[in-house]
Amino acid sequence: MTSLTAADVEALAIRVVTENAARGRKVALAESCTGGLVCGAITEVPGSSAVLDRGFVTYSNESKEEMLDVPADLIEAFGAVSPAVAWAMAQGALKHSSADVAVAISGVAGPDGGTDMKPVGTVVFACAFRGEADVNAEQRQLDGNDRAAIRRQATVVALELLLP
């Protein structure tokens, strides 16, 4: 079978589909810097429709506000690449889906856009579960010498967060 994804990403996506399907769990994604790569990896797997409810590609700040109800003042105060915004993205993905779990990703993939506070490779992830108030959000500094490497690593982390 020909796949659009690398073998390790494909293997992880297969686990996400298989393990979530076994638990009857639906997932949603709110992707910014990955631009739909996580959803793409999941939909490469036969049977993914039993697991993937929907994905939101919210690359611009406006799309985060409009599609996920991320407050503009939150983006203004902390920036789009922040645990607070990723938290709101994950909550918004749950609110606008029928998923049981949502993962949000926002980051600086480069080669431009980095700052001293948020250099290229800074990526924030959040994972939220329906019915639970707690949302886990964390900021990571991903290694990578180019945009593709950073986006690929972010995709892997997001898939890992979707494992039960």
VMD Tcl script that builds the backbone (N, CA, C; Angstrom):
set m [mol new atoms 492]
animate dup $m
set s [atomselect $m all]
$s set {name element resname resid chain x y z} {
  {N N MET 1 A 0.846 -1.187 0.000}
  {CA C MET 1 A 0.000 0.000 0.000}
  {C C MET 1 A 0.885 1.243 0.000}
  {N N THR 2 A 0.585 2.187 -0.834}
  {CA C THR 2 A 1.308 3.444 -0.880}
  {C C THR 2 A 0.729 4.374 0.178}
  {N N SER 3 A 1.621 5.038 0.927}
  {CA C SER 3 A 1.181 5.947 1.979}
  {C C SER 3 A 1.788 7.321 1.753}
  {N N LEU 4 A 1.052 8.327 2.138}
  {CA C LEU 4 A 1.548 9.693 2.056}
  {C C LEU 4 A 2.431 10.055 3.239}
  {N N THR 5 A 2.438 9.226 4.272}
  {CA C THR 5 A 3.163 9.544 5.492}
  {C C THR 5 A 4.356 8.625 5.685}
  {N N ALA 6 A 5.313 9.082 6.470}
  {CA C ALA 6 A 6.485 8.281 6.804}
  {C C ALA 6 A 6.056 7.064 7.619}
  {N N ALA 7 A 6.865 6.025 7.569}
  {CA C ALA 7 A 6.505 4.756 8.208}
  {C C ALA 7 A 6.232 4.903 9.700}
  {N N ASP 8 A 7.046 5.693 10.418}
  {CA C ASP 8 A 6.827 5.834 11.859}
  {C C ASP 8 A 5.560 6.621 12.161}
  {N N VAL 9 A 5.266 7.622 11.352}
  {CA C VAL 9 A 4.035 8.403 11.527}
  {C C VAL 9 A 2.837 7.519 11.201}
  {N N GLU 10 A 2.957 6.739 10.147}
  {CA C GLU 10 A 1.878 5.837 9.765}
  {C C GLU 10 A 1.606 4.815 10.871}
  {N N ALA 11 A 2.651 4.244 11.442}
  {CA C ALA 11 A 2.479 3.257 12.516}
  {C C ALA 11 A 1.790 3.881 13.724}
  {N N LEU 12 A 2.158 5.096 14.052}
  {CA C LEU 12 A 1.534 5.785 15.180}
  {C C LEU 12 A 0.072 6.100 14.876}
  {N N ALA 13 A -0.222 6.533 13.655}
  {CA C ALA 13 A -1.608 6.817 13.267}
  {C C ALA 13 A -2.459 5.548 13.313}
  {N N ILE 14 A -1.889 4.424 12.913}
  {CA C ILE 14 A -2.611 3.149 12.995}
  {C C ILE 14 A -2.956 2.843 14.452}
  {N N ARG 15 A -2.018 3.057 15.350}
  {CA C ARG 15 A -2.291 2.845 16.775}
  {C C ARG 15 A -3.397 3.776 17.264}
  {N N VAL 16 A -3.357 5.045 16.850}
  {CA C VAL 16 A -4.385 6.005 17.268}
  {C C VAL 16 A -5.762 5.503 16.837}
  {N N VAL 17 A -5.875 5.078 15.595}
  {CA C VAL 17 A -7.171 4.608 15.097}
  {C C VAL 17 A -7.579 3.317 15.804}
  {N N THR 18 A -6.688 2.361 15.855}
  {CA C THR 18 A -7.013 1.052 16.439}
  {C C THR 18 A -7.374 1.157 17.915}
  {N N GLU 19 A -6.553 1.850 18.677}
  {CA C GLU 19 A -6.759 1.918 20.127}
  {C C GLU 19 A -7.964 2.771 20.507}
  {N N ASN 20 A -8.190 3.859 19.764}
  {CA C ASN 20 A -9.372 4.680 20.067}
  {C C ASN 20 A -10.646 3.979 19.609}
  {N N ALA 21 A -10.605 3.301 18.477}
  {CA C ALA 21 A -11.782 2.554 18.006}
  {C C ALA 21 A -12.155 1.470 19.004}
  {N N ALA 22 A -11.155 0.803 19.572}
  {CA C ALA 22 A -11.419 -0.258 20.546}
  {C C ALA 22 A -12.113 0.281 21.785}
  {N N ARG 23 A -11.915 1.548 22.069}
  {CA C ARG 23 A -12.546 2.172 23.245}
  {C C ARG 23 A -13.801 2.964 22.876}
  {N N GLY 24 A -14.139 2.981 21.598}
  {CA C GLY 24 A -15.307 3.730 21.156}
  {C C GLY 24 A -15.139 5.226 21.305}
  {N N ARG 25 A -13.907 5.681 21.184}
  {CA C ARG 25 A -13.572 7.081 21.431}
  {C C ARG 25 A -13.389 7.838 20.119}
  {N N LYS 26 A -14.021 9.007 20.027}
  {CA C LYS 26 A -13.873 9.907 18.879}
  {C C LYS 26 A -12.866 11.002 19.218}
  {N N VAL 27 A -12.118 11.445 18.197}
  {CA C VAL 27 A -11.113 12.483 18.399}
  {C C VAL 27 A -11.349 13.650 17.454}
  {N N ALA 28 A -10.843 14.813 17.879}
  {CA C ALA 28 A -10.865 16.013 17.050}
  {C C ALA 28 A -9.504 16.684 17.172}
  {N N LEU 29 A -9.137 17.426 16.144}
  {CA C LEU 29 A -7.872 18.150 16.124}
  {C C LEU 29 A -8.120 19.610 15.848}
  {N N ALA 30 A -7.315 20.457 16.495}
  {CA C ALA 30 A -7.264 21.889 16.192}
  {C C ALA 30 A -5.813 22.166 15.832}
  {N N GLU 31 A -5.536 22.274 14.548}
  {CA C GLU 31 A -4.166 22.384 14.080}
  {C C GLU 31 A -3.864 23.779 13.549}
  {N N SER 32 A -2.710 24.288 13.918}
  {CA C SER 32 A -2.225 25.533 13.353}
  {C C SER 32 A -0.961 25.242 12.549}
  {N N CYS 33 A 0.184 25.152 13.182}
  {CA C CYS 33 A 1.440 25.003 12.438}
  {C C CYS 33 A 1.538 23.692 11.668}
  {N N THR 34 A 0.784 22.675 12.052}
  {CA C THR 34 A 0.809 21.410 11.327}
  {C C THR 34 A -0.129 21.415 10.124}
  {N N GLY 35 A -0.992 22.384 10.028}
  {CA C GLY 35 A -1.804 22.591 8.839}
  {C C GLY 35 A -2.601 21.389 8.357}
  {N N GLY 36 A -3.023 20.518 9.245}
  {CA C GLY 36 A -3.824 19.367 8.858}
  {C C GLY 36 A -3.029 18.076 8.718}
  {N N LEU 37 A -1.740 18.114 9.009}
  {CA C LEU 37 A -0.912 16.911 8.876}
  {C C LEU 37 A -1.363 15.790 9.802}
  {N N VAL 38 A -1.817 16.134 10.999}
  {CA C VAL 38 A -2.251 15.105 11.945}
  {C C VAL 38 A -3.514 14.430 11.422}
  {N N CYS 39 A -4.470 15.217 10.989}
  {CA C CYS 39 A -5.687 14.641 10.395}
  {C C CYS 39 A -5.344 13.833 9.155}
  {N N GLY 40 A -4.419 14.332 8.349}
  {CA C GLY 40 A -3.999 13.611 7.158}
  {C C GLY 40 A -3.416 12.254 7.491}
  {N N ALA 41 A -2.596 12.196 8.523}
  {CA C ALA 41 A -2.000 10.924 8.933}
  {C C ALA 41 A -3.079 9.954 9.407}
  {N N ILE 42 A -4.040 10.459 10.164}
  {CA C ILE 42 A -5.112 9.599 10.670}
  {C C ILE 42 A -5.976 9.077 9.528}
  {N N THR 43 A -6.300 9.937 8.572}
  {CA C THR 43 A -7.181 9.506 7.482}
  {C C THR 43 A -6.491 8.606 6.469}
  {N N GLU 44 A -5.192 8.430 6.577}
  {CA C GLU 44 A -4.485 7.437 5.765}
  {C C GLU 44 A -4.832 6.019 6.221}
  {N N VAL 45 A -5.357 5.894 7.428}
  {CA C VAL 45 A -5.615 4.583 8.030}
  {C C VAL 45 A -7.040 4.134 7.698}
  {N N PRO 46 A -7.182 2.936 7.105}
  {CA C PRO 46 A -8.532 2.410 6.886}
  {C C PRO 46 A -9.264 2.287 8.223}
  {N N GLY 47 A -10.517 2.696 8.235}
  {CA C GLY 47 A -11.307 2.639 9.462}
  {C C GLY 47 A -11.220 3.904 10.289}
  {N N SER 48 A -10.503 4.901 9.801}
  {CA C SER 48 A -10.338 6.138 10.569}
  {C C SER 48 A -11.657 6.866 10.791}
  {N N SER 49 A -12.639 6.623 9.948}
  {CA C SER 49 A -13.930 7.301 10.121}
  {C C SER 49 A -14.628 6.886 11.411}
  {N N ALA 50 A -14.227 5.759 11.988}
  {CA C ALA 50 A -14.797 5.343 13.275}
  {C C ALA 50 A -14.221 6.149 14.428}
  {N N VAL 51 A -13.137 6.876 14.177}
  {CA C VAL 51 A -12.421 7.579 15.247}
  {C C VAL 51 A -12.380 9.091 15.039}
  {N N LEU 52 A -12.049 9.542 13.853}
  {CA C LEU 52 A -11.872 10.981 13.606}
  {C C LEU 52 A -13.218 11.651 13.392}
  {N N ASP 53 A -13.576 12.538 14.326}
  {CA C ASP 53 A -14.821 13.289 14.170}
  {C C ASP 53 A -14.617 14.454 13.210}
  {N N ARG 54 A -13.571 15.262 13.480}
  {CA C ARG 54 A -13.284 16.396 12.594}
  {C C ARG 54 A -11.962 17.034 12.977}
  {N N GLY 55 A -11.495 17.846 12.039}
  {CA C GLY 55 A -10.280 18.605 12.277}
  {C C GLY 55 A -10.488 20.048 11.877}
  {N N PHE 56 A -9.887 20.920 12.642}
  {CA C PHE 56 A -9.939 22.357 12.373}
  {C C PHE 56 A -8.523 22.811 12.040}
  {N N VAL 57 A -8.334 23.362 10.859}
  {CA C VAL 57 A -7.053 23.981 10.533}
  {C C VAL 57 A -7.257 25.471 10.744}
  {N N THR 58 A -6.716 25.953 11.847}
  {CA C THR 58 A -6.911 27.346 12.250}
  {C C THR 58 A -5.553 28.036 12.258}
  {N N TYR 59 A -5.088 28.345 11.074}
  {CA C TYR 59 A -3.751 28.897 10.909}
  {C C TYR 59 A -3.686 30.367 11.333}
  {N N SER 60 A -4.690 31.121 10.970}
  {CA C SER 60 A -4.697 32.547 11.328}
  {C C SER 60 A -5.334 32.750 12.706}
  {N N ASN 61 A -5.012 33.876 13.317}
  {CA C ASN 61 A -5.639 34.215 14.593}
  {C C ASN 61 A -7.149 34.347 14.428}
  {N N GLU 62 A -7.572 34.929 13.320}
  {CA C GLU 62 A -9.001 35.115 13.077}
  {C C GLU 62 A -9.721 33.773 13.021}
  {N N SER 63 A -9.089 32.776 12.403}
  {CA C SER 63 A -9.750 31.468 12.319}
  {C C SER 63 A -9.832 30.806 13.694}
  {N N LYS 64 A -8.842 31.034 14.533}
  {CA C LYS 64 A -8.900 30.512 15.903}
  {C C LYS 64 A -10.096 31.127 16.636}
  {N N GLU 65 A -10.283 32.418 16.443}
  {CA C GLU 65 A -11.399 33.118 17.077}
  {C C GLU 65 A -12.740 32.643 16.516}
  {N N GLU 66 A -12.862 32.584 15.185}
  {CA C GLU 66 A -14.134 32.283 14.540}
  {C C GLU 66 A -14.534 30.817 14.651}
  {N N MET 67 A -13.597 29.907 14.459}
  {CA C MET 67 A -13.934 28.484 14.414}
  {C C MET 67 A -13.885 27.802 15.780}
  {N N LEU 68 A -13.042 28.319 16.684}
  {CA C LEU 68 A -12.834 27.648 17.962}
  {C C LEU 68 A -13.205 28.503 19.169}
  {N N ASP 69 A -13.687 29.714 18.925}
  {CA C ASP 69 A -14.075 30.637 19.996}
  {C C ASP 69 A -12.910 31.014 20.916}
  {N N VAL 70 A -11.695 31.057 20.373}
  {CA C VAL 70 A -10.555 31.519 21.163}
  {C C VAL 70 A -10.711 33.030 21.327}
  {N N PRO 71 A -10.737 33.532 22.543}
  {CA C PRO 71 A -10.909 34.969 22.742}
  {C C PRO 71 A -9.739 35.776 22.157}
  {N N ALA 72 A -10.075 36.836 21.448}
  {CA C ALA 72 A -9.053 37.690 20.840}
  {C C ALA 72 A -8.123 38.268 21.896}
  {N N ASP 73 A -8.659 38.602 23.062}
  {CA C ASP 73 A -7.803 39.181 24.099}
  {C C ASP 73 A -6.806 38.162 24.650}
  {N N LEU 74 A -7.130 36.888 24.571}
  {CA C LEU 74 A -6.203 35.836 24.989}
  {C C LEU 74 A -5.019 35.768 24.023}
  {N N ILE 75 A -5.327 35.836 22.725}
  {CA C ILE 75 A -4.273 35.834 21.704}
  {C C ILE 75 A -3.415 37.079 21.845}
  {N N GLU 76 A -4.067 38.227 22.072}
  {CA C GLU 76 A -3.339 39.486 22.213}
  {C C GLU 76 A -2.429 39.468 23.442}
  {N N ALA 77 A -2.907 38.909 24.530}
  {CA C ALA 77 A -2.139 38.913 25.779}
  {C C ALA 77 A -0.980 37.924 25.770}
  {N N PHE 78 A -1.197 36.727 25.215}
  {CA C PHE 78 A -0.200 35.671 25.320}
  {C C PHE 78 A 0.432 35.266 24.002}
  {N N GLY 79 A -0.194 35.636 22.889}
  {CA C GLY 79 A 0.278 35.220 21.579}
  {C C GLY 79 A -0.357 33.903 21.180}
  {N N ALA 80 A -0.420 33.668 19.873}
  {CA C ALA 80 A -1.058 32.458 19.364}
  {C C ALA 80 A -0.295 31.203 19.771}
  {N N VAL 81 A 1.009 31.339 19.967}
  {CA C VAL 81 A 1.823 30.198 20.384}
  {C C VAL 81 A 2.032 30.305 21.888}
  {N N SER 82 A 1.033 29.823 22.628}
  {CA C SER 82 A 1.068 29.889 24.090}
  {C C SER 82 A 0.194 28.775 24.650}
  {N N PRO 83 A 0.526 28.292 25.841}
  {CA C PRO 83 A -0.332 27.280 26.452}
  {C C PRO 83 A -1.775 27.750 26.620}
  {N N ALA 84 A -1.970 29.017 26.922}
  {CA C ALA 84 A -3.333 29.529 27.120}
  {C C ALA 84 A -4.152 29.421 25.833}
  {N N VAL 85 A -3.558 29.780 24.719}
  {CA C VAL 85 A -4.280 29.715 23.448}
  {C C VAL 85 A -4.481 28.264 23.020}
  {N N ALA 86 A -3.471 27.422 23.191}
  {CA C ALA 86 A -3.640 26.004 22.849}
  {C C ALA 86 A -4.748 25.381 23.697}
  {N N TRP 87 A -4.793 25.744 24.981}
  {CA C TRP 87 A -5.855 25.272 25.870}
  {C C TRP 87 A -7.221 25.671 25.314}
  {N N ALA 88 A -7.354 26.933 24.917}
  {CA C ALA 88 A -8.631 27.419 24.380}
  {C C ALA 88 A -8.963 26.744 23.048}
  {N N MET 89 A -7.951 26.477 22.249}
  {CA C MET 89 A -8.173 25.776 20.975}
  {C C MET 89 A -8.722 24.366 21.224}
  {N N ALA 90 A -8.124 23.661 22.165}
  {CA C ALA 90 A -8.584 22.303 22.474}
  {C C ALA 90 A -10.017 22.323 23.004}
  {N N GLN 91 A -10.313 23.273 23.877}
  {CA C GLN 91 A -11.680 23.399 24.401}
  {C C GLN 91 A -12.659 23.736 23.279}
  {N N GLY 92 A -12.249 24.622 22.383}
  {CA C GLY 92 A -13.104 24.986 21.254}
  {C C GLY 92 A -13.362 23.815 20.321}
  {N N ALA 93 A -12.335 22.983 20.113}
  {CA C ALA 93 A -12.511 21.804 19.262}
  {C C ALA 93 A -13.521 20.845 19.875}
  {N N LEU 94 A -13.483 20.691 21.188}
  {CA C LEU 94 A -14.486 19.849 21.848}
  {C C LEU 94 A -15.884 20.453 21.717}
  {N N LYS 95 A -15.961 21.762 21.949}
  {CA C LYS 95 A -17.257 22.452 21.908}
  {C C LYS 95 A -17.916 22.325 20.536}
  {N N HIS 96 A -17.115 22.375 19.478}
  {CA C HIS 96 A -17.655 22.373 18.121}
  {C C HIS 96 A -17.565 21.005 17.452}
  {N N SER 97 A -17.528 19.950 18.249}
  {CA C SER 97 A -17.471 18.596 17.704}
  {C C SER 97 A -18.233 17.666 18.639}
  {N N SER 98 A -18.278 16.407 18.251}
  {CA C SER 98 A -18.837 15.391 19.142}
  {C C SER 98 A -17.725 14.461 19.618}
  {N N ALA 99 A -16.491 14.951 19.581}
  {CA C ALA 99 A -15.343 14.151 19.991}
  {C C ALA 99 A -15.287 13.993 21.510}
  {N N ASP 100 A -14.613 12.932 21.921}
  {CA C ASP 100 A -14.369 12.679 23.339}
  {C C ASP 100 A -13.059 13.299 23.797}
  {N N VAL 101 A -12.130 13.461 22.865}
  {CA C VAL 101 A -10.819 14.033 23.166}
  {C C VAL 101 A -10.404 14.933 22.007}
  {N N ALA 102 A -9.768 16.042 22.352}
  {CA C ALA 102 A -9.273 16.965 21.326}
  {C C ALA 102 A -7.838 17.343 21.636}
  {N N VAL 103 A -7.045 17.436 20.590}
  {CA C VAL 103 A -5.669 17.882 20.712}
  {C C VAL 103 A -5.507 19.132 19.856}
  {N N ALA 104 A -4.817 20.120 20.425}
  {CA C ALA 104 A -4.534 21.369 19.715}
  {C C ALA 104 A -3.028 21.537 19.577}
  {N N ILE 105 A -2.618 22.118 18.455}
  {CA C ILE 105 A -1.203 22.348 18.166}
  {C C ILE 105 A -1.054 23.757 17.606}
  {N N SER 106 A -0.108 24.522 18.168}
  {CA C SER 106 A 0.209 25.847 17.642}
  {C C SER 106 A 1.698 26.063 17.838}
  {N N GLY 107 A 2.368 26.576 16.815}
  {CA C GLY 107 A 3.805 26.727 16.966}
  {C C GLY 107 A 4.454 27.606 15.917}
  {N N VAL 108 A 5.777 27.717 16.059}
  {CA C VAL 108 A 6.608 28.492 15.137}
  {C C VAL 108 A 7.458 27.483 14.370}
  {N N ALA 109 A 7.055 27.177 13.131}
  {CA C ALA 109 A 7.748 26.168 12.341}
  {C C ALA 109 A 8.934 26.741 11.563}
  {N N GLY 110 A 8.969 28.051 11.409}
  {CA C GLY 110 A 10.104 28.669 10.724}
  {C C GLY 110 A 9.960 28.662 9.219}
  {N N PRO 111 A 10.959 29.109 8.527}
  {CA C PRO 111 A 12.244 29.555 9.063}
  {C C PRO 111 A 12.184 30.945 9.701}
  {N N ASP 112 A 11.092 31.659 9.451}
  {CA C ASP 112 A 10.924 32.990 10.040}
  {C C ASP 112 A 9.896 32.897 11.164}
  {N N GLY 113 A 9.706 34.012 11.861}
  {CA C GLY 113 A 8.653 34.105 12.861}
  {C C GLY 113 A 9.110 33.882 14.287}
  {N N GLY 114 A 10.309 33.379 14.469}
  {CA C GLY 114 A 10.794 33.148 15.815}
  {C C GLY 114 A 11.236 34.425 16.496}
  {N N THR 115 A 11.197 34.405 17.827}
  {CA C THR 115 A 11.667 35.527 18.636}
  {C C THR 115 A 12.572 34.965 19.729}
  {N N ASP 116 A 13.159 35.843 20.522}
  {CA C ASP 116 A 13.972 35.373 21.643}
  {C C ASP 116 A 13.124 34.574 22.628}
  {N N MET 117 A 11.891 35.000 22.825}
  {CA C MET 117 A 10.993 34.318 23.765}
  {C C MET 117 A 10.406 33.033 23.175}
  {N N LYS 118 A 10.166 33.055 21.867}
  {CA C LYS 118 A 9.579 31.902 21.179}
  {C C LYS 118 A 10.359 31.657 19.891}
  {N N PRO 119 A 11.505 30.986 20.023}
  {CA C PRO 119 A 12.323 30.737 18.826}
  {C C PRO 119 A 11.668 29.706 17.899}
  {N N VAL 120 A 12.160 29.650 16.671}
  {CA C VAL 120 A 11.683 28.636 15.735}
  {C C VAL 120 A 11.807 27.277 16.412}
  {N N GLY 121 A 10.768 26.476 16.291}
  {CA C GLY 121 A 10.723 25.165 16.937}
  {C C GLY 121 A 9.880 25.151 18.197}
  {N N THR 122 A 9.436 26.338 18.645}
  {CA C THR 122 A 8.549 26.402 19.801}
  {C C THR 122 A 7.162 25.933 19.366}
  {N N VAL 123 A 6.678 24.880 19.990}
  {CA C VAL 123 A 5.358 24.350 19.664}
  {C C VAL 123 A 4.624 24.056 20.967}
  {N N VAL 124 A 3.360 24.427 20.993}
  {CA C VAL 124 A 2.528 24.223 22.169}
  {C C VAL 124 A 1.442 23.210 21.816}
  {N N PHE 125 A 1.211 22.289 22.744}
  {CA C PHE 125 A 0.212 21.239 22.578}
  {C C PHE 125 A -0.764 21.297 23.742}
  {N N ALA 126 A -2.019 20.992 23.463}
  {CA C ALA 126 A -3.012 20.878 24.528}
  {C C ALA 126 A -3.895 19.685 24.223}
  {N N CYS 127 A -4.307 18.995 25.278}
  {CA C CYS 127 A -5.179 17.833 25.152}
  {C C CYS 127 A -6.337 18.004 26.137}
  {N N ALA 128 A -7.551 17.931 25.613}
  {CA C ALA 128 A -8.740 18.115 26.439}
  {C C ALA 128 A -9.679 16.923 26.269}
  {N N PHE 129 A -10.338 16.554 27.361}
  {CA C PHE 129 A -11.284 15.443 27.353}
  {C C PHE 129 A -12.666 15.957 27.701}
  {N N ARG 130 A -13.666 15.496 26.969}
  {CA C ARG 130 A -15.047 15.913 27.214}
  {C C ARG 130 A -15.443 15.544 28.640}
  {N N GLY 131 A -16.046 16.500 29.315}
  {CA C GLY 131 A -16.521 16.268 30.667}
  {C C GLY 131 A -15.479 16.462 31.749}
  {N N GLU 132 A -14.262 16.780 31.361}
  {CA C GLU 132 A -13.211 17.019 32.344}
  {C C GLU 132 A -12.773 18.478 32.267}
  {N N ALA 133 A -12.642 19.107 33.405}
  {CA C ALA 133 A -12.268 20.520 33.444}
  {C C ALA 133 A -10.795 20.730 33.127}
  {N N ASP 134 A -9.977 19.762 33.494}
  {CA C ASP 134 A -8.542 19.919 33.279}
  {C C ASP 134 A -8.176 19.728 31.815}
  {N N VAL 135 A -7.315 20.600 31.340}
  {CA C VAL 135 A -6.739 20.487 30.005}
  {C C VAL 135 A -5.237 20.527 30.189}
  {N N ASN 136 A -4.569 19.522 29.665}
  {CA C ASN 136 A -3.114 19.511 29.744}
  {C C ASN 136 A -2.552 20.318 28.584}
  {N N ALA 137 A -1.753 21.322 28.896}
  {CA C ALA 137 A -1.104 22.136 27.874}
  {C C ALA 137 A 0.372 22.237 28.206}
  {N N GLU 138 A 1.196 22.065 27.183}
  {CA C GLU 138 A 2.628 22.163 27.408}
  {C C GLU 138 A 3.318 22.773 26.199}
  {N N GLN 139 A 4.372 23.502 26.486}
  {CA C GLN 139 A 5.184 24.105 25.444}
  {C C GLN 139 A 6.464 23.297 25.317}
  {N N ARG 140 A 6.841 22.994 24.080}
  {CA C ARG 140 A 8.065 22.236 23.813}
  {C C ARG 140 A 8.939 22.995 22.832}
  {N N GLN 141 A 10.207 22.741 22.930}
  {CA C GLN 141 A 11.156 23.262 21.950}
  {C C GLN 141 A 11.590 22.074 21.102}
  {N N LEU 142 A 11.070 21.986 19.884}
  {CA C LEU 142 A 11.376 20.866 19.004}
  {C C LEU 142 A 12.662 21.145 18.237}
  {N N ASP 143 A 13.439 20.101 18.074}
  {CA C ASP 143 A 14.663 20.218 17.281}
  {C C ASP 143 A 14.309 20.065 15.821}
  {N N GLY 144 A 15.023 20.757 15.025}
  {CA C GLY 144 A 14.789 20.619 13.593}
  {C C GLY 144 A 15.519 21.709 12.856}
  {N N ASN 145 A 16.106 21.322 11.756}
  {CA C ASN 145 A 16.846 22.315 10.991}
  {C C ASN 145 A 16.018 22.916 9.872}
  {N N ASP 146 A 14.775 22.475 9.760}
  {CA C ASP 146 A 13.903 23.082 8.759}
  {C C ASP 146 A 12.436 22.945 9.155}
  {N N ARG 147 A 11.620 23.639 8.422}
  {CA C ARG 147 A 10.178 23.689 8.675}
  {C C ARG 147 A 9.544 22.299 8.661}
  {N N ALA 148 A 9.907 21.494 7.673}
  {CA C ALA 148 A 9.314 20.166 7.541}
  {C C ALA 148 A 9.635 19.300 8.753}
  {N N ALA 149 A 10.865 19.382 9.249}
  {CA C ALA 149 A 11.261 18.565 10.409}
  {C C ALA 149 A 10.468 18.962 11.651}
  {N N ILE 150 A 10.264 20.230 11.842}
  {CA C ILE 150 A 9.508 20.707 13.013}
  {C C ILE 150 A 8.045 20.294 12.900}
  {N N ARG 151 A 7.463 20.456 11.728}
  {CA C ARG 151 A 6.058 20.079 11.539}
  {C C ARG 151 A 5.870 18.568 11.697}
  {N N ARG 152 A 6.824 17.797 11.230}
  {CA C ARG 152 A 6.759 16.353 11.358}
  {C C ARG 152 A 6.824 15.947 12.832}
  {N N GLN 153 A 7.758 16.528 13.574}
  {CA C GLN 153 A 7.869 16.223 15.003}
  {C C GLN 153 A 6.598 16.618 15.750}
  {N N ALA 154 A 6.029 17.748 15.392}
  {CA C ALA 154 A 4.784 18.190 16.036}
  {C C ALA 154 A 3.651 17.210 15.741}
  {N N THR 155 A 3.616 16.679 14.543}
  {CA C THR 155 A 2.613 15.684 14.170}
  {C C THR 155 A 2.752 14.431 15.029}
  {N N VAL 156 A 3.982 13.984 15.233}
  {CA C VAL 156 A 4.236 12.804 16.052}
  {C C VAL 156 A 3.773 13.039 17.484}
  {N N VAL 157 A 4.111 14.191 18.060}
  {CA C VAL 157 A 3.704 14.492 19.437}
  {C C VAL 157 A 2.179 14.504 19.542}
  {N N ALA 158 A 1.511 15.135 18.586}
  {CA C ALA 158 A 0.048 15.203 18.622}
  {C C ALA 158 A -0.575 13.805 18.537}
  {N N LEU 159 A -0.043 12.971 17.670}
  {CA C LEU 159 A -0.562 11.594 17.583}
  {C C LEU 159 A -0.354 10.852 18.889}
  {N N GLU 160 A 0.804 11.034 19.513}
  {CA C GLU 160 A 1.057 10.388 20.802}
  {C C GLU 160 A 0.051 10.840 21.856}
  {N N LEU 161 A -0.324 12.125 21.813}
  {CA C LEU 161 A -1.298 12.642 22.778}
  {C C LEU 161 A -2.688 12.041 22.571}
  {N N LEU 162 A -2.964 11.556 21.376}
  {CA C LEU 162 A -4.268 10.958 21.078}
  {C C LEU 162 A -4.366 9.488 21.476}
  {N N LEU 163 A -3.254 8.910 21.898}
  {CA C LEU 163 A -3.296 7.511 22.325}
  {C C LEU 163 A -3.981 7.418 23.694}
  {N N PRO 164 A -4.881 6.450 23.839}
  {CA C PRO 164 A -5.554 6.306 25.152}
  {C C PRO 164 A -4.588 5.919 26.248}
}
mol reanalyze $m
mol bondsrecalc $m
mol representation Tube
mol addrep $m
